[in-house]
Each structure stands twice: as structure tokens, then as C-alpha cells.
Amino acid sequence: MGFRSAVAGVVSCMAMLSSLAASALPVTGVYRGEIYSQPNLINAYSEWLGHNVTLGQGHQAKDSWANIENPTWQLQSWGNWVRAQPGRRLNYSVSMFPSGQGSLADCAAGIYDFRFRALANNMVANGLQNSIIRLGWEFSGNWMPWYSGNGKQASFAGCFRRIVTAMRGAQPSAGFKFDWNPNYDISTADLAATYPGDAYVDYIGFDLYDQGWNGRYPVPSGCTGTCQLERWQNNWNVQFAPALSKFRTFAQAHNKPLSVPEWGVNDARTTGGGDNTFFVKQMLAFIYDPANNVGYHSYFDYQAGDGHHQLSNVDNNGGHSFQTEFPNAAAVFKTQHAALTHPPPSTGAPTAAKATVSAATVTRGAAFQVASSVTAPAATTLVVKYEIRSASTSALVTEKVYASQAFTAGQTRAYTTSFVIPTSLPAGAYRVDTLVYSADWSQTLHYRNDTPFTAN
């Protein structure tokens, strides 16, 4: 990595809200229930949030091998949703075996390999390449058939390796990413004992809901204001902050991005903190802090039987008639998410127009044009940079740098560049990133990545 590329990945804490480097911006996802028949509910959630949510989440059933290998009712609908817009992906919770119909030991021995080769083939047949696969999700919970406790840690790790190998072997170009995803409260010893190895893991994930124990939750009805805030803070400090530190340290040791595949507020009836604005602020601050290297997060926007979590106003028909029981947390979520993902330009900062691509569909191996413009309110010298990246993985394809660009006060300068996507790369969704740096590359002054396009 050259000096410029290294500097480009650094975002100072002071500039975090005004400019986020591409590598520091996690993908936003959502779970809206098992909506395989109507994934348009994610579109309605995007409308509520004011952000184009490109990561939808679905869970496999645990009742039969047929619903693991080829749940057509699920794969077809999600495939249609993914293909409808460049950059969309499925975050797919995949069962290791059905309840009562398998074991981690048999899985680790390779007995189920053929079933997961079939799943990989069926996912690709339905256009679900580049999916994030939460294989054996929440495996540290004893409610899961593939529970890794009771001396089964090594078998779980072996099972994970066999399934990843089978799916990658069946579809080596599919771009599947595998999320190793226990609950937040897994012990440090079990983190190490169940880890399948760096070659098999793309994300290290944890699920976390605002529940409290040992009398901290539920918050008594008469405890409001400062009393309530102290309860929320105490539960965070005792229960969640140490867990987040544990996962951050573990992920850094393995050079893997973190993920938060499920998180949410929780109602008091199920030992939750209720309308907890403090929890939402702390979670979003952790997720969007570049030092934590979170690749994606997915809010559990659903009224589950074991806990209520929904913040949005999205009803089951894709309308906006639902009334959340967490109105303050919902307002904080929307406001802080907007500030972190779509920050307004700071006073005096340069801005870039949305980039355009010369054709709606680009042909790999052939040149195409990218155009935009940069405006500087004050006289300055800037660096302007275009990056072409994979929309699904954010991997850099090619770039163009305009160094030492002198601007007079209020001047707008146009930049048009010719790019080529090599034929060695897969067809699919890509995007244009436009970045503006200070002349010495020490500060990211403006960043946007809102120009998706498709390459055939």
C-alpha cells in the first residue's frame, strides 16, 4: 500500500461526523421478520429511516434438510429483491442441520457436505451471489441445535470449516462471505475454542439486545429522568461495554472486521431497558467509530415473541401506520444515523456533486466516463480522487487522483475521467466514490459514494 492510499484510510476523530472514509462506513441492514414473500418491507423501512438500506436479513428454518438445501420460497423472493437494485445483498442465517436431525460431530466429519454444495448452487441460481452467510448463528446459545457448549467447541469449529469449504468449492466465484456469529456474552475461552480459523471467517459478529439482569432491569415505573439514565448507564457499563471491548480485541487479533448482525432495544416485559435512548446512542457510536472496524450492522426491527424491538413505523403491509412503543429511542436512532451516514458539509468545506456514469450499463473491458465537479467556498488547494469499487464488497477496482488542484473562492471545477473494469472481474454491481482531501492528504474533507452502476 502506498503512502497516499494509507493516508486516505485515516479519518480523524474530529472529522468523524463531517467526513467518513469509505473503509470506515459500515453497511446498514435490517431484519423485518421472515418477509421472504414481501421483502418490499425493507424498502418501506428505508423510507422511514431516510437511508437506502441495501442489506436485508432472512433466517432459514430448522425443521428439515429441504428447507436448508433449497428453500425456493425464500431464495426466489430474496433474489428478486437483490436484483432489483445494484448493491443489494442478503444477510442469510443458515442452519447447520435441522433440529433433532443431525450433530456437530457428523457435520465436522463431512457427512453433510453434499447438502451445502446444493445450497450454494441454489443460492447462485437465484441470484444471491455475494450474500453474507451467518452460518450456525448464535451458536453460543443453548437454544440452538448447533449449540457449541458442553464440550462441543471443537466440533462446532470443524463443522463451520466443512460447510465453508463445501460452499466455496461448489461456487468458487460466488463471493459468499461467512460471518462467525455468537452472542455477545460468550466467554473469552469459548471465543478461542470455537473459532474455525482465519481462512474460514470473513466477519466476526455478535448479537446484542438491551436486556439487563441482577435487578438492573426492568426500570421501576417511578424511576424517571436521572434515575432512569443511571440505570441505563449502569447496565451498559457492567454488561455491554466489557463485551464490546472483548470482541474488538479478538477481531483485531485476527485482522477481521466486526459485525453486529442483530441488535435492538427491548421492552420491559422481557427484562429490557424500554425506551432506552442511551443504549441507541452508545451502539451507534460504537458501530460508526472507525477504530472498531465494523463492516455492517443490522437492526432487529421486529416485535418478536421473546422481546419487542421495532423502532420504525412500518406496518406488515409496507405502509407507515405502526406506532412504536419506543418513540424516543426511534427519534435518536434516525437522527444519529443520519448524522453518521449523511453528514451535512461543514462550513467552508469543499463539496462534490453526485458523480455520473456515461452509460447505465457498463461493459467490462470497455472504457466508460465518470464525471463530477468540486466546489470550494474558500481559496485553497485540494486533492480530488475517484474510486471505482465493488458495491457488494467495497473492494477497490481502480482509481484516479487529481493532486494539487488550486481553487479560488467559490470556484467549481469539473473532472471527467475514463475508466475500465477488467474482464477478469465479475459482472455485477459497482459504485463510484468521490473523495476530496486536503493538499497534504492529512484530512478527508468530503466523501460520497451514491453513484451505483452495473457492469456486464
Secondary structure, DSSP 4 states (H G I P E B T S, - for coil): --HHHHHHT---GGGTTT---GGG-PEEEEE-SS-TT-THHHHHHHHHHTS---EEEEE--SS-SHHHH--HHHHHHHHHHHHTSTT-EEEEEE-SS-TTS--HHHHHTTTTHHHHHHHHHHHHHTT-TT-EEEETTTTTSTTSTT---TT-HHHHHHHHHHHHHHHHHH-TTS--EEEE--BTT--HHHHHHH---GGG-SEEEEEEE-B--TT--SPPTT--THHHHHHHHHHIIIIIHHHHHHHHHHHHHTT--EEEEEEE---GGGTB-SS-HHHHHHHHHHHT-GGG-EEEEEEE-SEETTEE---S---TTSSS----S-HHHHHHHHHHHHHHHSPPPPTT--EEPPPEESSSEEPTTSEEEEEEEEEESSSEEEEEEEEEEETTT--EEEEEEEEEEEE-TTEEEEEEEEEE--TTSPSEEEEEEEEEEETTS--EEEEEEEEEEEE-
